[in-house]
């Protein structure tokens, strides 16, 4: 299969893209190179080759979802530049225009 200007026009319509006429020549060249590469891959003998679904045999190792406190509220607020009794104080950012 060879790519021509009609094919590029159909693809650009489907993909909602617009190309200038001088750009179409480059796209035609690129798509033809891709098809040539795919044809080259089709020449390979893949008889007896198992499909590769995963890159490794590793199983997903999920850890238990446990809650724990690494830092207390007082420790978190200790180095805060501006704080209230229990909270960080920050500058207003919403509606501050």
Secondary structure, DSSP 4 states (H G I P E B T S, - for coil): ----HHHHHHHHHHTT----HHHHHHHHHHHHHHHHHHHHHHTS--TTPPP--SSSSPPP-PPP-----SS-HHHHHTT-SSB-SSSB-----TT--
